[in-house]
Amino acid sequence: MSKYPDYISPKREAAPTPESIVENGKVHFGTFDAPFKNLNLLDCVKPCGKMPDCMKKARLVEWEAFEVHFDEGALISAVYNTGPMGFSIFVWYDKKEDKIYSWRNLVPKKKAKVASQLIDDYCYCKTSKSEYRINNDFLNGKASAKGYTKGKCGRFEIDVKFERISPLANGVMPLAQNKDGSFRNALYSEKDFFKAEGTITVNGKTYTSNERSVGIIDDHKGYYPFKAHYDWLTTMGVLDDNGKQRYFAFNLTRNQSVDQDSYNENVIWVDGESFPMPPVKFTHKNGKKKAKEWYIKDEKGLVDITFKINKVFYNPIHALIIDCYYALPYGYISGYVTDTNGKKYVVDGMLGIGEDKTTRM
């Protein structure tokens, strides 16, 4: 008998994690309770349908994002390996200034190392003006990031350690379906919520963590369709729950999963617990680039979020075989989300971070 309400598909209940994400050429789709030891997506047979297997490595998109929220601001940082290129990226939003500082460091694909798995591997990217390393120790619920970068926005430095707060969210989703009903274009995504400890320095000014400092790691590997799109919104921090201060975060995504009920990334984290959420839809008021507000809702009234955008970081990529529109907005949210026990969490005034990404590759 399911421990969740009937609006949560049984496939959203965490099953024991297989040793490898691919066995005998086939991907394990579903929701899992621990990190994969072997994220061997390159062993998948015909991962993108008719595409030749010799193209698998070029089509596999990988990144690990290290997200941090301090009282003074919020950071999105990551190491990417996509198409013919790799890069590290740092986007810092200063709350008081209502200003975005950003740095991107491009390298050839082979020079951007993305962790092969989260148990004991690391990400690394180095250029003449930057160096960044993300260490993973997920069996012990820990991770860390350290590095620096320089550019038009000045100098940025990070030295932050993470320790897990709540159970992980680990899912493998199909983004396309074959004529025989089988799935393809696998997308793996593991997301974890952490307590953060350390420092971030922007142009000589150092921000130090406190008891409210938190972070999320978003590990991501997948075979996107040639034309792909997703919307994403997250928040993280400490929530006042009827006078009690609780660590709280959520992840809301709408991607091209062919079965949104059974395969999605939506989750609530509260202190030592996590709760799956139903599929949601994103509405961008006034369209893509002019949108100042997003609305995120489900069909049962369990999620009702308004995201008012303050500033947007744009990172379009037009190179060789890649055409990418990418917007990373920062702003404030209002509304509520509901866990599977029926408890409603009002999130008015929390900082939201979103993504609106469309690619053709």
C-alpha positions as CSV (number, residue, x, y, z in Angstrom):
1,M,0.0,0.0,0.0
2,S,1.3,3.4,-1.0
3,K,2.3,5.8,1.8
4,Y,1.3,8.7,-0.4
5,P,-2.1,10.1,-1.5
6,D,-3.5,8.7,-4.8
7,Y,-2.4,11.9,-6.7
8,I,1.2,10.7,-6.3
9,S,2.1,7.9,-8.8
10,P,3.6,4.7,-7.2
11,K,6.6,5.3,-9.5
12,R,7.4,8.5,-7.5
13,E,8.1,6.3,-4.4
14,A,11.8,5.8,-4.0
15,A,12.9,2.3,-4.9
16,P,16.3,0.8,-4.1
17,T,18.9,2.2,-6.4
18,P,20.5,-0.2,-8.9
19,E,24.2,-0.5,-9.0
20,S,24.2,1.1,-12.5
21,I,21.8,3.5,-14.2
22,V,22.1,1.4,-17.4
23,E,22.1,-2.4,-17.5
24,N,22.3,-4.6,-20.6
25,G,21.9,-1.4,-22.7
26,K,18.7,-0.3,-21.0
27,V,18.1,2.6,-18.7
28,H,16.5,2.2,-15.3
29,F,13.7,4.8,-15.2
30,G,12.1,5.8,-11.9
31,T,12.7,7.3,-8.5
32,F,15.5,6.0,-6.3
33,D,16.6,6.2,-2.7
34,A,20.4,6.6,-2.9
35,P,23.0,7.9,-5.3
36,F,24.0,5.7,-8.3
37,K,27.4,4.2,-8.0
38,N,27.7,4.0,-11.8
39,L,26.1,6.7,-13.9
40,N,27.0,4.9,-17.2
41,L,24.5,6.6,-19.6
42,L,27.0,6.1,-22.4
43,D,26.3,2.3,-22.2
44,C,22.7,2.9,-23.3
45,V,21.8,1.4,-26.7
46,K,20.3,3.9,-29.1
47,P,19.6,6.5,-26.3
48,C,18.1,9.0,-28.8
49,G,16.2,6.7,-31.2
50,K,17.6,6.7,-34.7
51,M,20.8,8.7,-33.8
52,P,23.9,6.6,-34.4
53,D,25.6,5.3,-31.3
54,C,28.8,7.0,-32.3
55,M,27.1,10.3,-31.5
56,K,26.3,9.3,-27.9
57,K,29.2,11.1,-26.3
58,A,28.5,14.3,-28.2
59,R,24.8,14.3,-27.4
60,L,25.2,13.6,-23.6
61,V,24.7,16.8,-21.6
62,E,26.2,16.9,-18.1
63,W,26.5,19.4,-15.3
64,E,26.7,19.7,-11.5
65,A,25.3,22.9,-10.0
66,F,26.3,24.1,-6.5
67,E,23.7,26.6,-5.2
68,V,24.2,28.6,-2.1
69,H,21.8,31.0,-0.2
70,F,23.3,33.4,2.4
71,D,21.4,36.3,4.1
72,E,23.1,38.7,1.8
73,G,22.6,37.0,-1.5
74,A,22.3,33.8,-3.5
75,L,24.7,31.9,-5.8
76,I,24.2,29.6,-8.8
77,S,27.5,28.0,-9.8
78,A,28.2,25.0,-11.9
79,V,30.6,23.0,-14.1
80,Y,29.1,22.1,-17.5
81,N,30.0,19.7,-20.2
82,T,27.7,20.1,-23.2
83,G,28.1,19.6,-27.0
84,P,31.6,20.7,-28.1
85,M,32.4,22.9,-25.1
86,G,32.6,23.0,-21.3
87,F,32.5,25.8,-18.9
88,S,32.3,26.9,-15.3
89,I,29.8,29.6,-14.3
90,F,29.1,31.8,-11.2
91,V,26.1,34.0,-10.9
92,W,25.8,35.9,-7.6
93,Y,22.7,38.0,-6.8
94,D,23.2,40.7,-4.2
95,K,19.9,41.2,-2.3
96,K,20.7,44.7,-0.9
97,E,22.0,46.0,-4.2
98,D,19.4,44.1,-6.3
99,K,22.2,43.4,-8.7
100,I,23.6,40.3,-10.5
101,Y,27.4,39.7,-10.8
102,S,28.3,36.9,-13.2
103,W,31.3,35.1,-14.6
104,R,31.6,32.4,-17.3
105,N,34.8,30.5,-18.2
106,L,34.7,28.6,-21.5
107,V,37.0,25.6,-22.2
108,P,37.2,22.8,-24.7
109,K,34.9,20.0,-23.6
110,K,37.7,17.7,-22.6
111,K,38.9,20.3,-20.1
112,A,35.7,20.6,-18.1
113,K,35.5,17.6,-15.8
114,V,32.0,16.7,-14.5
115,A,31.8,14.1,-11.8
116,S,31.1,10.6,-13.1
117,Q,29.1,10.0,-9.9
118,L,28.4,11.7,-6.5
119,I,29.9,9.1,-4.2
120,D,33.5,10.1,-4.4
121,D,34.2,12.0,-7.6
122,Y,34.6,15.7,-8.3
123,C,34.1,18.4,-10.9
124,Y,36.9,20.6,-12.0
125,C,37.4,23.5,-14.5
126,K,40.5,25.7,-14.8
127,T,41.4,28.6,-17.0
128,S,44.0,31.4,-16.8
129,K,41.5,33.5,-14.8
130,S,39.6,30.9,-12.8
131,E,39.8,27.6,-11.0
132,Y,36.8,25.7,-9.5
133,R,36.4,22.3,-7.8
134,I,33.3,20.6,-6.4
135,N,34.0,17.6,-4.2
136,N,31.3,15.0,-3.7
137,D,30.9,12.6,-0.7
138,F,27.2,11.8,-0.9
139,L,27.3,8.5,1.0
140,N,28.3,10.6,4.0
141,G,25.9,13.4,3.1
142,K,28.6,15.9,2.4
143,A,30.0,18.0,-0.4
144,S,32.2,21.1,-0.8
145,A,33.2,23.7,-3.4
146,K,36.3,25.9,-3.6
147,G,37.6,28.3,-6.2
148,Y,37.8,31.7,-7.7
149,T,37.2,33.6,-11.0
150,K,38.0,37.0,-12.4
151,G,36.3,39.1,-15.1
152,K,34.3,42.2,-15.9
153,C,32.4,41.9,-12.7
154,G,35.6,41.8,-10.6
155,R,36.8,38.9,-8.5
156,F,34.7,36.1,-7.0
157,E,35.8,33.5,-4.4
158,I,34.0,30.6,-2.7
159,D,35.0,28.2,0.0
160,V,31.8,26.4,1.2
161,K,31.1,23.0,2.7
162,F,27.7,21.2,2.6
163,E,26.1,18.7,5.0
164,R,22.8,17.1,4.0
165,I,19.6,18.2,5.8
166,S,16.9,16.0,4.1
167,P,16.6,12.8,2.0
168,L,17.7,13.2,-1.6
169,A,15.6,13.4,-4.7
170,N,17.0,11.1,-7.3
171,G,15.0,10.4,-10.5
172,V,15.5,9.2,-14.1
173,M,12.9,10.4,-16.6
174,P,12.1,9.6,-20.2
175,L,11.9,12.7,-22.5
176,A,10.7,10.7,-25.6
177,Q,9.0,7.5,-26.4
178,N,9.4,4.9,-29.2
179,K,6.6,3.6,-31.4
180,D,6.6,0.3,-29.4
181,G,6.0,2.3,-26.2
182,S,9.5,2.0,-24.8
183,F,11.2,5.1,-23.4
184,R,14.3,6.9,-24.7
185,N,16.2,10.2,-24.2
186,A,16.9,9.5,-20.5
187,L,17.4,12.4,-18.1
188,Y,18.9,11.7,-14.8
189,S,18.7,14.4,-12.1
190,E,19.7,14.1,-8.4
191,K,18.9,17.1,-6.1
192,D,20.0,17.4,-2.4
193,F,19.3,20.0,0.3
194,F,22.2,20.9,2.6
195,K,23.3,23.1,5.5
196,A,26.0,25.5,4.2
197,E,29.1,26.6,6.1
198,G,31.9,28.8,4.7
199,T,32.5,32.1,2.9
200,I,31.8,33.8,-0.4
201,T,33.8,36.9,-1.4
202,V,32.8,39.4,-4.1
203,N,35.3,42.1,-4.9
204,G,37.0,41.9,-1.6
205,K,33.8,41.8,0.5
206,T,33.4,38.5,2.4
207,Y,30.1,37.0,3.3
208,T,30.1,34.4,6.1
209,S,27.5,31.7,6.6
210,N,25.3,31.5,9.7
211,E,22.6,29.1,11.0
212,R,20.3,30.1,8.2
213,S,22.7,29.4,5.4
214,V,21.7,26.5,3.1
215,G,22.4,25.1,-0.4
216,I,21.3,22.7,-3.0
217,I,23.3,20.4,-5.4
218,D,21.7,19.6,-8.7
219,D,23.5,16.8,-10.6
220,H,22.3,16.4,-14.1
221,K,23.1,14.0,-17.0
222,G,20.9,13.4,-20.0
223,Y,20.1,13.0,-23.7
224,Y,17.8,15.9,-24.6
225,P,15.7,15.8,-27.8
226,F,17.0,17.9,-30.7
227,K,14.6,20.6,-29.6
228,A,14.2,20.8,-25.9
229,H,12.7,23.1,-23.3
230,Y,12.3,23.3,-19.5
231,D,11.2,25.7,-16.8
232,W,12.5,25.6,-13.3
233,L,12.0,27.3,-10.0
234,T,13.6,26.8,-6.6
235,T,13.7,28.4,-3.2
236,M,15.7,27.5,-0.1
237,G,16.2,28.9,3.4
238,V,14.6,29.0,6.8
239,L,10.8,29.1,6.9
240,D,8.7,30.4,9.9
241,D,6.2,27.6,10.4
242,N,3.8,28.8,13.1
243,G,6.6,30.3,15.1
244,K,9.0,27.4,14.5
245,Q,12.1,28.0,12.3
246,R,12.5,25.1,9.9
247,Y,14.9,24.4,7.1
248,F,12.8,24.5,3.9
249,A,13.3,24.2,0.1
250,F,11.4,23.1,-2.9
251,N,12.2,22.2,-6.5
252,L,9.6,22.7,-9.3
253,T,10.4,21.8,-12.9
254,R,8.4,21.3,-16.1
255,N,10.4,19.5,-18.7
256,Q,9.6,17.1,-21.6
257,S,8.9,14.0,-19.5
258,V,6.5,11.9,-21.5
259,D,4.7,10.9,-18.3
260,Q,4.6,13.9,-15.9
261,D,2.7,12.0,-13.2
262,S,5.2,9.1,-12.9
263,Y,8.4,10.9,-13.8
264,N,9.1,14.5,-12.5
265,E,11.6,16.3,-10.3
266,N,9.1,18.1,-8.0
267,V,9.9,17.9,-4.3
268,I,9.6,19.7,-1.0
269,W,12.3,19.4,1.7
270,V,11.5,20.3,5.3
271,D,14.1,19.6,8.0
272,G,14.8,15.9,7.8
273,E,12.0,15.0,5.4
274,S,11.2,15.2,1.7
275,F,7.9,15.0,-0.1
276,P,7.2,14.3,-3.8
277,M,4.9,16.8,-5.5
278,P,2.6,16.4,-8.5
279,P,3.3,17.8,-12.0
280,V,3.1,21.6,-12.4
281,K,2.7,24.1,-15.3
282,F,4.6,27.4,-15.7
283,T,2.9,30.4,-17.1
284,H,5.1,33.4,-18.1
285,K,3.0,36.6,-17.9
286,N,3.5,38.7,-21.1
287,G,5.6,36.0,-22.7
288,K,9.2,34.9,-22.5
289,K,11.5,37.9,-22.5
290,K,9.1,40.4,-21.2
291,A,7.8,38.3,-18.3
292,K,8.0,40.0,-14.9
293,E,5.9,37.4,-13.2
294,W,5.7,33.6,-13.5
295,Y,2.8,31.5,-12.2
296,I,3.4,27.9,-11.2
297,K,0.4,25.7,-10.4
298,D,-0.7,22.1,-10.4
299,E,-4.2,20.7,-11.3
300,K,-5.3,19.9,-7.8
301,G,-4.6,23.2,-6.0
302,L,-1.7,21.8,-4.1
303,V,0.8,24.3,-5.6
304,D,0.1,27.9,-6.2
305,I,3.2,30.1,-6.6
306,T,3.7,33.6,-8.0
307,F,7.3,34.5,-8.9
308,K,8.0,38.2,-9.3
309,I,11.2,38.8,-11.1
310,N,13.7,41.4,-10.1
311,K,16.8,40.7,-12.2
312,V,17.6,38.3,-15.0
313,F,21.0,36.8,-16.1
314,Y,21.0,35.8,-19.7
315,N,23.4,33.3,-21.1
316,P,22.6,32.5,-24.8
317,I,24.9,30.2,-26.7
318,H,25.1,30.2,-30.4
319,A,28.0,28.0,-31.5
320,L,28.5,25.3,-34.1
321,I,25.7,22.8,-33.5
322,I,24.2,24.5,-30.4
323,D,21.5,27.2,-30.3
324,C,20.5,27.9,-26.7
325,Y,18.2,30.5,-25.1
326,Y,18.9,30.6,-21.3
327,A,17.4,33.0,-18.8
328,L,18.2,32.8,-15.0
329,P,15.9,35.1,-13.1
330,Y,16.1,36.1,-9.4
331,G,13.1,37.5,-7.5
332,Y,10.6,36.9,-4.7
333,I,7.8,34.4,-4.4
334,S,4.5,34.2,-2.8
335,G,1.8,31.5,-2.4
336,Y,2.1,28.0,-1.1
337,V,3.0,24.4,-1.7
338,T,1.4,21.4,0.0
339,D,3.2,18.2,1.2
340,T,1.7,14.7,1.0
341,N,0.4,14.9,4.5
342,G,-1.8,17.8,3.5
343,K,0.3,20.4,5.3
344,K,0.5,23.8,3.5
345,Y,3.6,25.9,3.6
346,V,3.2,29.6,2.9
347,V,6.3,30.9,1.1
348,D,5.6,34.6,0.9
349,G,8.8,36.7,0.7
350,M,11.2,33.9,0.0
351,L,13.9,34.4,-2.7
352,G,13.2,32.5,-5.8
353,I,15.6,31.4,-8.5
354,G,14.4,30.2,-11.9
355,E,15.5,29.0,-15.3
356,D,13.9,29.2,-18.7
357,K,15.9,27.2,-21.2
358,T,15.3,26.3,-24.8
359,T,17.9,24.4,-26.9
360,R,18.3,23.2,-30.4
361,M,21.2,20.8,-30.8
